[in-house]
Amino acid sequence: MANFKGGCQIGAENFEFEFPGTLQKNFWQTDKTMAPEWYWLRNQTTHYRKGFEIVRTLIDVVSKNGNLLLNVPLTGDGEPEDATINMLKDMGHDFNLIR
């Protein structure tokens, strides 16, 4: 996917850390993180967004013709923490409730 900032006729517009409030004619994307920061910090999983919050954000973004890029912080070893895995499982559970 080509990424552009305004005016270009190809690719998808990228709204960093935010997104439009209304349905968009053209496809676009935004990025969010489940953590308070874009990088992993030890013992910060209690500050992560809840699974249902991310699911609601995803639904909102998709309903406006957008794509959500979700950052999942990994430890220095490249592994997710147990709390991160549990939060992703909670998101899956929330998706099943919506169906």
DRENDO-772314 format. One record per residue: residue in three letters; x, z, y of N, C-alpha, C, O in turn; chain; residue number from 1. Coordinates in nm, 4 decimals. Atoms other than C-alpha are relative to their C-alpha. Example, Ala and Ser with C-alpha at 12.3 -4.5 7.8 and 13.67 -1.06 7.14 Angstrom:
// residues 2
+--------+----------+----------+----------+----------+----------+----------+----------+----------+----------+----------+----------+----------+------+------+
| drenlo |       nX |       nZ |       nY |      caX |      caZ |      caY |       cX |       cZ |       cY |       oX |       oZ |       oY | baba | kefi |
+--------+----------+----------+----------+----------+----------+----------+----------+----------+----------+----------+----------+----------+------+------+
|    ALA |   0.0890 |   0.0000 |  -0.1190 |   1.2300 |   0.7800 |  -0.4500 |   0.0900 |   0.0000 |   0.1200 |   0.1936 |   0.0665 |   0.1181 |    A |    1 |
|    SER |  -0.0820 |  -0.0060 |  -0.1190 |   1.3670 |   0.7140 |  -0.1060 |  -0.0770 |   0.0730 |   0.1090 |  -0.0261 |   0.0899 |   0.2198 |    A |    2 |
+--------+----------+----------+----------+----------+----------+----------+----------+----------+----------+----------+----------+----------+------+------+
***
This chain:
// residues 99
+--------+----------+----------+----------+----------+----------+----------+----------+----------+----------+----------+----------+----------+------+------+
| drenlo |       nX |       nZ |       nY |      caX |      caZ |      caY |       cX |       cZ |       cY |       oX |       oZ |       oY | baba | kefi |
+--------+----------+----------+----------+----------+----------+----------+----------+----------+----------+----------+----------+----------+------+------+
|    MET |   0.0839 |   0.0000 |  -0.1158 |   0.0000 |   0.0000 |   0.0000 |   0.0894 |   0.0000 |   0.1233 |   0.1773 |   0.0849 |   0.1375 |    A |    1 |
|    ALA |  -0.0705 |   0.0002 |  -0.1278 |   0.1369 |  -0.0942 |   0.3380 |  -0.0600 |   0.1080 |   0.0887 |  -0.1802 |   0.1342 |   0.0836 |    A |    2 |
|    ASN |   0.0422 |  -0.1061 |  -0.0885 |   0.1154 |   0.1797 |   0.5930 |   0.0263 |  -0.0444 |   0.1433 |   0.1338 |  -0.0963 |   0.1731 |    A |    3 |
|    PHE |  -0.0223 |   0.0402 |  -0.1376 |   0.0687 |   0.1144 |   0.9612 |  -0.0618 |   0.0982 |   0.0961 |  -0.1461 |   0.1797 |   0.0584 |    A |    4 |
|    LYS |   0.0545 |  -0.0830 |  -0.1067 |  -0.0064 |   0.2877 |   1.2847 |  -0.0611 |  -0.0922 |   0.1040 |   0.0099 |  -0.1447 |   0.1898 |    A |    5 |
|    GLY |   0.0756 |   0.0726 |  -0.1012 |  -0.2730 |   0.1029 |   1.4832 |   0.0284 |  -0.1480 |   0.0126 |   0.1439 |  -0.1906 |   0.0084 |    A |    6 |
|    GLY |  -0.0122 |   0.1395 |  -0.0370 |  -0.3379 |  -0.2628 |   1.5481 |   0.0310 |  -0.1002 |  -0.1091 |  -0.0126 |  -0.2149 |  -0.0984 |    A |    7 |
|    CYS |  -0.0402 |   0.0931 |   0.1058 |  -0.1962 |  -0.4207 |   1.2319 |  -0.1210 |  -0.0357 |  -0.0859 |  -0.2066 |   0.0491 |  -0.1113 |    A |    8 |
|    GLN |   0.1152 |   0.0475 |   0.0764 |  -0.4395 |  -0.6286 |   1.0250 |   0.0152 |   0.0159 |  -0.1515 |  -0.0761 |  -0.0198 |  -0.2259 |    A |    9 |
|    ILE |  -0.0175 |  -0.0202 |   0.1435 |  -0.2940 |  -0.5398 |   0.6832 |   0.0276 |   0.1469 |  -0.0275 |   0.0631 |   0.2221 |   0.0633 |    A |   10 |
|    GLY |  -0.0325 |  -0.1372 |   0.0385 |  -0.2502 |  -0.2152 |   0.4930 |  -0.1139 |   0.0956 |   0.0285 |  -0.2303 |   0.0561 |   0.0359 |    A |   11 |
|    ALA |   0.0976 |  -0.1057 |  -0.0261 |  -0.4268 |   0.1107 |   0.5632 |   0.0506 |   0.0865 |   0.1138 |   0.1679 |   0.1236 |   0.1179 |    A |   12 |
|    GLU |  -0.0406 |  -0.0877 |  -0.1091 |  -0.4237 |   0.3162 |   0.8771 |   0.0244 |   0.1397 |  -0.0546 |  -0.0505 |   0.1876 |  -0.1397 |    A |   13 |
|    ASN |  -0.0380 |  -0.1329 |   0.0472 |  -0.2585 |   0.6530 |   0.8232 |  -0.0285 |   0.1030 |   0.1085 |   0.0296 |   0.0982 |   0.2170 |    A |   14 |
|    PHE |   0.0288 |  -0.1115 |  -0.0895 |  -0.4056 |   0.9604 |   0.9911 |   0.0738 |   0.1222 |  -0.0544 |   0.0291 |   0.1838 |  -0.1511 |    A |   15 |
|    GLU |  -0.0791 |  -0.1123 |   0.0499 |  -0.1418 |   1.2293 |   0.9476 |  -0.0630 |   0.1321 |   0.0409 |  -0.0874 |   0.1571 |   0.1590 |    A |   16 |
|    PHE |   0.0514 |  -0.1363 |  -0.0178 |  -0.2822 |   1.5815 |   0.9073 |  -0.1409 |   0.0059 |   0.0586 |  -0.1883 |   0.1148 |   0.0912 |    A |   17 |
|    GLU |   0.1347 |   0.0019 |  -0.0561 |  -0.6250 |   1.4737 |   1.0361 |  -0.0712 |  -0.1212 |  -0.0553 |  -0.0123 |  -0.1998 |  -0.1296 |    A |   18 |
|    PHE |   0.0711 |   0.1208 |   0.0395 |  -0.8941 |   1.2157 |   0.9769 |  -0.1205 |  -0.0202 |   0.0894 |  -0.1647 |   0.0727 |   0.1570 |    A |   19 |
|    PRO |   0.1125 |   0.0307 |  -0.0877 |  -1.1813 |   1.0418 |   1.1544 |  -0.1246 |   0.0789 |  -0.0364 |  -0.1407 |   0.1232 |  -0.1502 |    A |   20 |
|    GLY |   0.1234 |  -0.0746 |   0.0227 |  -1.5163 |   1.2122 |   1.1923 |  -0.1158 |  -0.0858 |  -0.0453 |  -0.2222 |  -0.0333 |  -0.0783 |    A |   21 |
|    THR |   0.1085 |   0.0899 |   0.0372 |  -1.7223 |   0.9041 |   1.1074 |   0.0502 |  -0.1047 |  -0.0998 |   0.1705 |  -0.1220 |  -0.1195 |    A |   22 |
|    LEU |  -0.0304 |   0.1080 |   0.0926 |  -1.7368 |   0.6228 |   0.8532 |   0.0819 |  -0.1072 |   0.0717 |   0.0495 |  -0.1469 |   0.1836 |    A |   23 |
|    GLN |  -0.0876 |   0.1013 |  -0.0576 |  -1.4610 |   0.3682 |   0.9169 |  -0.0223 |  -0.1348 |  -0.0682 |  -0.0455 |  -0.1409 |  -0.1889 |    A |   24 |
|    LYS |   0.0167 |   0.1343 |   0.0550 |  -1.4930 |  -0.0077 |   0.8709 |   0.1143 |  -0.0347 |  -0.0948 |   0.0916 |  -0.0898 |  -0.2025 |    A |   25 |
|    ASN |  -0.1181 |   0.0312 |   0.0798 |  -1.1387 |  -0.0415 |   0.7362 |   0.0472 |   0.1217 |  -0.0785 |   0.0284 |   0.2363 |  -0.0376 |    A |   26 |
|    PHE |  -0.0577 |  -0.1035 |   0.0844 |  -0.9719 |   0.1550 |   0.4594 |   0.1100 |   0.0750 |   0.0759 |   0.1834 |   0.0149 |   0.1542 |    A |   27 |
|    TRP |  -0.1006 |  -0.0833 |  -0.0655 |  -0.7502 |   0.4423 |   0.5780 |   0.0430 |   0.1096 |  -0.0955 |  -0.0162 |   0.1264 |  -0.2021 |    A |   28 |
|    GLN |  -0.0469 |  -0.1111 |   0.0830 |  -0.5576 |   0.7375 |   0.4370 |   0.0410 |   0.1179 |   0.0878 |   0.0716 |   0.1033 |   0.2061 |    A |   29 |
|    THR |  -0.0481 |  -0.1205 |  -0.0655 |  -0.4693 |   1.0914 |   0.5283 |   0.0753 |   0.0825 |  -0.1026 |   0.0600 |   0.0627 |  -0.2232 |    A |   30 |
|    ASP |  -0.0751 |  -0.0857 |   0.0910 |  -0.2386 |   1.3509 |   0.3827 |  -0.0275 |   0.1466 |   0.0323 |  -0.0347 |   0.1872 |   0.1483 |    A |   31 |
|    LYS |   0.0221 |  -0.1441 |  -0.0108 |  -0.3029 |   1.7180 |   0.3204 |   0.0880 |   0.0678 |  -0.1042 |   0.1308 |   0.0059 |  -0.2016 |    A |   32 |
|    THR |  -0.0735 |  -0.0780 |   0.0984 |  -0.1158 |   1.9892 |   0.1399 |  -0.0853 |   0.1169 |  -0.0449 |  -0.1685 |   0.1665 |   0.0310 |    A |   33 |
|    MET |   0.0758 |  -0.1145 |   0.0485 |  -0.2567 |   2.2645 |  -0.0760 |   0.0633 |   0.1314 |   0.0442 |   0.0026 |   0.2378 |   0.0323 |    A |   34 |
|    ALA |  -0.0732 |  -0.1190 |  -0.0440 |   0.0018 |   2.5066 |   0.0631 |  -0.0034 |   0.0085 |   0.1528 |  -0.0431 |  -0.0871 |   0.2194 |    A |   35 |
|    PRO |  -0.0048 |  -0.0106 |  -0.1457 |   0.0445 |   2.6389 |   0.4168 |   0.1085 |  -0.0887 |   0.0612 |   0.1005 |  -0.1236 |   0.1789 |    A |   36 |
|    GLU |  -0.1098 |   0.0850 |  -0.0468 |   0.3625 |   2.4291 |   0.4473 |   0.0141 |  -0.1190 |  -0.0951 |  -0.0445 |  -0.1187 |  -0.2034 |    A |   37 |
|    TRP |  -0.0172 |   0.1194 |   0.0821 |   0.4703 |   2.0899 |   0.3095 |   0.1008 |   0.0192 |  -0.1111 |   0.1173 |  -0.0697 |  -0.1947 |    A |   38 |
|    TYR |  -0.1026 |  -0.0249 |   0.0996 |   0.7396 |   2.2441 |   0.0953 |  -0.0330 |   0.1296 |  -0.0739 |  -0.1161 |   0.2086 |  -0.0291 |    A |   39 |
|    TRP |   0.0242 |  -0.1181 |   0.0818 |   0.7475 |   2.5117 |  -0.1720 |   0.0706 |   0.1212 |   0.0586 |   0.1872 |   0.1140 |   0.0974 |    A |   40 |
|    LEU |  -0.0564 |  -0.1294 |  -0.0377 |   0.8024 |   2.8740 |  -0.0697 |  -0.0379 |   0.1008 |  -0.1076 |  -0.1534 |   0.1067 |  -0.1497 |    A |   41 |
|    ARG |   0.0243 |  -0.1001 |   0.1038 |   0.8342 |   3.1519 |  -0.3243 |  -0.1107 |   0.0974 |   0.0420 |  -0.1156 |   0.1424 |   0.1565 |    A |   42 |
|    ASN |   0.1071 |  -0.0991 |  -0.0167 |   0.5281 |   3.3795 |  -0.3604 |  -0.0993 |  -0.0342 |   0.1117 |  -0.1517 |   0.0554 |   0.1778 |    A |   43 |
|    GLN |   0.0951 |   0.0398 |  -0.1035 |   0.3084 |   3.1770 |  -0.1246 |  -0.1316 |  -0.0539 |  -0.0571 |  -0.2180 |  -0.0978 |   0.0188 |    A |   44 |
|    THR |   0.1197 |   0.0599 |   0.0600 |   0.0410 |   3.0659 |  -0.3729 |  -0.1285 |   0.0703 |   0.0431 |  -0.2353 |   0.0091 |   0.0389 |    A |   45 |
|    THR |   0.1217 |  -0.0680 |  -0.0462 |  -0.2022 |   3.3295 |  -0.2427 |  -0.0505 |  -0.0604 |   0.1310 |  -0.1655 |  -0.0389 |   0.1694 |    A |   46 |
|    HIS |   0.0385 |   0.0629 |  -0.1260 |  -0.2056 |   3.1310 |   0.0823 |  -0.0457 |  -0.1451 |  -0.0190 |  -0.0819 |  -0.2113 |   0.0783 |    A |   47 |
|    TYR |   0.0426 |   0.1371 |   0.0267 |  -0.2927 |   2.7992 |  -0.0865 |  -0.1488 |  -0.0142 |   0.0276 |  -0.2250 |   0.0818 |   0.0162 |    A |   48 |
|    ARG |   0.1417 |   0.0287 |  -0.0172 |  -0.6232 |   2.6352 |  -0.0051 |  -0.0683 |   0.0137 |  -0.1361 |  -0.0060 |  -0.0100 |  -0.2396 |    A |   49 |
|    LYS |   0.0767 |  -0.0144 |   0.1231 |  -0.8921 |   2.7002 |  -0.2642 |  -0.0405 |  -0.1377 |  -0.0519 |  -0.0546 |  -0.2327 |   0.0251 |    A |   50 |
|    GLY |   0.0353 |   0.1270 |   0.0616 |  -0.9863 |   2.4262 |  -0.5089 |  -0.1234 |  -0.0631 |   0.0607 |  -0.1249 |  -0.1836 |   0.0859 |    A |   51 |
|    PHE |   0.1234 |   0.0561 |  -0.0555 |  -1.3375 |   2.3867 |  -0.3685 |   0.0206 |  -0.0532 |   0.1417 |  -0.0486 |  -0.1463 |   0.1830 |    A |   52 |
|    GLU |  -0.0291 |   0.0507 |  -0.1345 |  -1.1937 |   2.3407 |  -0.0172 |   0.0612 |  -0.1394 |  -0.0074 |   0.0260 |  -0.2277 |   0.0708 |    A |   53 |
|    ILE |  -0.0649 |   0.1300 |   0.0145 |  -0.9766 |   2.0524 |  -0.1327 |  -0.1003 |  -0.1034 |  -0.0511 |  -0.0991 |  -0.2182 |  -0.0067 |    A |   54 |
|    VAL |   0.1026 |   0.0913 |   0.0509 |  -1.2658 |   1.8978 |  -0.3272 |  -0.0929 |  -0.0421 |   0.1142 |  -0.1264 |  -0.1599 |   0.1260 |    A |   55 |
|    ARG |   0.0856 |   0.0339 |  -0.1151 |  -1.4859 |   1.9161 |  -0.0146 |   0.0709 |  -0.0954 |   0.0953 |   0.0105 |  -0.1899 |   0.1460 |    A |   56 |
|    THR |  -0.0768 |   0.0894 |  -0.0863 |  -1.2096 |   1.7566 |   0.1909 |   0.0061 |  -0.1396 |  -0.0603 |  -0.0118 |  -0.2388 |   0.0104 |    A |   57 |
|    LEU |  -0.0063 |   0.1289 |   0.0678 |  -1.1721 |   1.4799 |  -0.0677 |  -0.1330 |  -0.0747 |   0.0130 |  -0.1344 |  -0.1938 |   0.0441 |    A |   58 |
|    ILE |   0.1323 |   0.0628 |  -0.0108 |  -1.5466 |   1.4103 |  -0.0671 |  -0.0228 |  -0.0500 |   0.1420 |  -0.0727 |  -0.1609 |   0.1612 |    A |   59 |
|    ASP |   0.0158 |   0.0386 |  -0.1397 |  -1.5495 |   1.4015 |   0.3133 |   0.0822 |  -0.1242 |   0.0327 |   0.0330 |  -0.2168 |   0.0972 |    A |   60 |
|    VAL |  -0.0896 |   0.1133 |  -0.0272 |  -1.2530 |   1.1628 |   0.3287 |  -0.0523 |  -0.1268 |  -0.0671 |  -0.0615 |  -0.2314 |  -0.0028 |    A |   61 |
|    VAL |   0.0462 |   0.1182 |   0.0744 |  -1.3855 |   0.9259 |   0.0599 |  -0.1314 |  -0.0523 |   0.0584 |  -0.1532 |  -0.1734 |   0.0614 |    A |   62 |
|    SER |   0.1277 |   0.0431 |  -0.0564 |  -1.7320 |   0.9195 |   0.2208 |   0.0178 |  -0.0779 |   0.1303 |  -0.0756 |  -0.1430 |   0.1772 |    A |   63 |
|    LYS |  -0.0291 |   0.0714 |  -0.1246 |  -1.5660 |   0.7767 |   0.5337 |   0.0944 |  -0.1184 |  -0.0236 |   0.1583 |  -0.1676 |   0.0694 |    A |   64 |
|    ASN |  -0.0809 |   0.1154 |   0.0405 |  -1.3830 |   0.4976 |   0.3425 |   0.1493 |   0.0314 |  -0.0015 |   0.2318 |  -0.0574 |   0.0201 |    A |   65 |
|    GLY |  -0.1394 |  -0.0404 |  -0.0026 |  -1.0595 |   0.6957 |   0.3182 |   0.0553 |   0.0384 |  -0.1357 |  -0.0172 |   0.0452 |  -0.2350 |    A |   66 |
|    ASN |  -0.0747 |  -0.0414 |   0.1177 |  -0.8003 |   0.8004 |   0.0628 |   0.0763 |   0.1273 |   0.0360 |   0.1393 |   0.1339 |   0.1416 |    A |   67 |
|    LEU |  -0.0696 |  -0.1271 |  -0.0242 |  -0.6597 |   1.1552 |   0.0369 |   0.1260 |   0.0065 |  -0.0847 |   0.1200 |  -0.0049 |  -0.2072 |    A |   68 |
|    LEU |  -0.1269 |  -0.0221 |   0.0683 |  -0.2940 |   1.2019 |  -0.0514 |   0.0234 |   0.1508 |  -0.0002 |   0.0436 |   0.2104 |   0.1055 |    A |   69 |
|    LEU |  -0.0136 |  -0.1455 |   0.0098 |  -0.2597 |   1.5596 |  -0.1782 |   0.1420 |   0.0378 |  -0.0394 |   0.1922 |  -0.0047 |  -0.1435 |    A |   70 |
|    ASN |  -0.1338 |  -0.0512 |   0.0292 |   0.0795 |   1.7279 |  -0.1636 |  -0.0140 |   0.1244 |  -0.0880 |  -0.0829 |   0.2195 |  -0.0510 |    A |   71 |
|    VAL |  -0.0010 |  -0.1139 |   0.0917 |   0.1315 |   1.9654 |  -0.4585 |   0.1425 |   0.0545 |  -0.0029 |   0.2302 |  -0.0070 |  -0.0635 |    A |   72 |
|    PRO |  -0.1360 |  -0.0541 |  -0.0064 |   0.4349 |   2.1880 |  -0.3909 |   0.0535 |   0.0369 |  -0.1383 |  -0.0168 |   0.0958 |  -0.2203 |    A |   73 |
|    LEU |  -0.0687 |  -0.0326 |   0.1246 |   0.6819 |   2.2218 |  -0.6771 |   0.1165 |   0.0934 |   0.0306 |   0.1696 |   0.0934 |   0.1416 |    A |   74 |
|    THR |  -0.1132 |  -0.0910 |  -0.0164 |   0.9502 |   2.4846 |  -0.7279 |   0.1292 |  -0.0810 |   0.0111 |   0.1281 |  -0.2032 |  -0.0037 |    A |   75 |
|    GLY |  -0.1297 |   0.0656 |  -0.0064 |   1.3179 |   2.4054 |  -0.6848 |   0.0391 |  -0.0671 |  -0.1306 |   0.1237 |  -0.1565 |  -0.1321 |    A |   76 |
|    ASP |  -0.0251 |   0.0609 |   0.1309 |   1.3202 |   2.3206 |  -1.0563 |  -0.0910 |  -0.1198 |  -0.0269 |  -0.0831 |  -0.1815 |  -0.1331 |    A |   77 |
|    GLY |   0.0903 |   0.1128 |   0.0168 |   1.0528 |   2.0554 |  -1.0038 |  -0.1238 |   0.0310 |  -0.0811 |  -0.1922 |  -0.0604 |  -0.1272 |    A |   78 |
|    GLU |   0.1156 |  -0.0424 |   0.0787 |   0.7833 |   2.2566 |  -1.1818 |  -0.1037 |   0.0668 |   0.0903 |  -0.0671 |   0.1341 |   0.1866 |    A |   79 |
|    PRO |   0.1015 |  -0.0741 |  -0.0754 |   0.4501 |   2.3799 |  -1.0460 |  -0.0070 |   0.1442 |  -0.0493 |   0.0178 |   0.1718 |  -0.1666 |    A |   80 |
|    GLU |   0.0201 |  -0.1398 |   0.0395 |   0.3897 |   2.7536 |  -1.0458 |  -0.1314 |   0.0119 |  -0.0769 |  -0.2182 |  -0.0746 |  -0.0654 |    A |   81 |
|    ASP |   0.1232 |  -0.0212 |   0.0766 |   0.1205 |   2.8926 |  -1.2770 |  -0.1222 |   0.0026 |   0.0911 |  -0.2263 |  -0.0531 |   0.0563 |    A |   82 |
|    ALA |   0.1131 |  -0.0064 |  -0.0931 |  -0.1034 |   2.9651 |  -0.9773 |  -0.0377 |  -0.1393 |   0.0503 |  -0.1549 |  -0.1664 |   0.0763 |    A |   83 |
|    THR |   0.0265 |   0.1374 |  -0.0429 |  -0.0697 |   2.6013 |  -0.8705 |  -0.0773 |  -0.0744 |  -0.1086 |  -0.1746 |  -0.1443 |  -0.0802 |    A |   84 |
|    ILE |   0.0690 |   0.0638 |   0.1126 |  -0.1721 |   2.4786 |  -1.2149 |  -0.1437 |   0.0508 |  -0.0097 |  -0.2361 |  -0.0274 |  -0.0321 |    A |   85 |
|    ASN |   0.1353 |  -0.0575 |   0.0058 |  -0.4696 |   2.7171 |  -1.2137 |  -0.0886 |  -0.0543 |   0.1116 |  -0.2071 |  -0.0793 |   0.0899 |    A |   86 |
|    MET |   0.0774 |   0.0537 |  -0.1103 |  -0.5786 |   2.5906 |  -0.8720 |  -0.0421 |  -0.1431 |  -0.0282 |  -0.1548 |  -0.1812 |   0.0032 |    A |   87 |
|    LEU |   0.0343 |   0.1376 |   0.0362 |  -0.5667 |   2.2297 |  -0.9950 |  -0.1087 |  -0.0022 |  -0.1078 |  -0.1969 |  -0.0880 |  -0.1052 |    A |   88 |
|    LYS |   0.1056 |  -0.0119 |   0.1014 |  -0.7746 |   2.3325 |  -1.2976 |  -0.1323 |   0.0386 |   0.0651 |  -0.2378 |  -0.0113 |   0.0256 |    A |   89 |
|    ASP |   0.1213 |  -0.0379 |  -0.0736 |  -1.0234 |   2.4971 |  -1.0599 |  -0.0606 |  -0.1219 |   0.0695 |  -0.1826 |  -0.1381 |   0.0730 |    A |   90 |
|    MET |   0.0492 |   0.1227 |  -0.0624 |  -1.0468 |   2.1673 |  -0.8728 |  -0.0729 |  -0.0862 |  -0.1025 |  -0.1796 |  -0.1406 |  -0.0742 |    A |   91 |
|    GLY |   0.0651 |   0.0770 |   0.1065 |  -1.1270 |   1.9922 |  -1.2004 |  -0.1341 |   0.0589 |  -0.0369 |  -0.2303 |  -0.0145 |  -0.0600 |    A |   92 |
|    HIS |   0.1270 |  -0.0669 |   0.0280 |  -1.3957 |   2.2509 |  -1.2712 |  -0.1020 |  -0.0314 |   0.1090 |  -0.2180 |  -0.0600 |   0.0793 |    A |   93 |
|    ASP |   0.0901 |   0.0295 |  -0.1119 |  -1.5448 |   2.1954 |  -0.9242 |  -0.0492 |  -0.1441 |  -0.0060 |  -0.1650 |  -0.1700 |   0.0268 |    A |   94 |
|    PHE |   0.0432 |   0.1382 |   0.0152 |  -1.5531 |   1.8187 |  -0.9861 |  -0.1066 |  -0.0100 |  -0.1071 |  -0.2027 |  -0.0851 |  -0.0902 |    A |   95 |
|    ASN |   0.1004 |   0.0039 |   0.1055 |  -1.7466 |   1.8777 |  -1.3081 |  -0.1325 |   0.0552 |   0.0473 |  -0.2371 |   0.0094 |   0.0013 |    A |   96 |
|    LEU |   0.1242 |  -0.0561 |  -0.0535 |  -2.0031 |   2.0854 |  -1.1177 |  -0.0744 |  -0.1013 |   0.0867 |  -0.1973 |  -0.1004 |   0.0936 |    A |   97 |
|    ILE |   0.0592 |   0.0988 |  -0.0896 |  -2.0608 |   1.7985 |  -0.8759 |  -0.0703 |  -0.1112 |  -0.0774 |  -0.1731 |  -0.1632 |  -0.0340 |    A |   98 |
|    ARG |   0.0550 |   0.1122 |   0.0772 |  -2.1291 |   1.5393 |  -1.1459 |  -0.1380 |   0.0310 |  -0.0373 |  -0.2038 |  -0.0497 |  -0.1029 |    A |   99 |
+--------+----------+----------+----------+----------+----------+----------+----------+----------+----------+----------+----------+----------+------+------+
***
